[in-house]
Amino acid sequence: MRVGHTYTRHFDLETRQHEILGMDLGEGPSRRMLVTGAAIYAVWTGTLLAVFGLPSQLTFTLYFAPPAVITFYGAQRSRSNERRWNLTQWALWVRYLTVGHRPVINGGRRAAERHEWMPMRARLGERAEAFVELPGMGVFEKALGKDAPRPTAGRSVPFDTKTRLYGPDVVYRARKRASGRK
């Protein structure tokens, strides 16, 4: 069995911001993290300002802390896929929970019908059962959907193949025969 290796992670050079408005930042944070943090702060703070108004001394932490935590942990490399940030992994996980897996049928020529989508209970797996068993969470039983058996397309097809290895001489003769028929 062949094993491939990806070396592009070793060449991942991040640009860093060493100075902001004349203030020396030393080695400096990565620019991608700064831009991501600025975007998260703008959306979070803008939403809270629009809904609740200016923060008080007690609510300032609610305005400041969540974007800082999300930016700090989200800008780190994911342990499961080192080519992605944690923020990307979280976004894909949330998308999977909300939208789910829509099967690609016949190379995308036909859209999947509603009954062919993967239900929420199947996406959550064993966590769904543990969640429903928590006190007061039984009301979500219907929202998670039932774990019904999937409809089948027909009887199963036996998989009984024989592997053959043809040399270049046999392939050449077959190709010659096929080109003569045209």
Secondary structure, DSSP 8 states (H G I E B T S, - for coil): -------GGGG----B--EETTEE-TT--BHHHHHHHHHHHHHHHHHHHHHH-S--TTTHHHHHHHHHHHHHHHTSB-SS-TTSBHHHHHHHHHHHHHT-----BGGGTB---GGGS--HHHHHTHHHHHHHHSTT-GGGHHHH--------SSS------------HHHHHHHHHHHHHH-
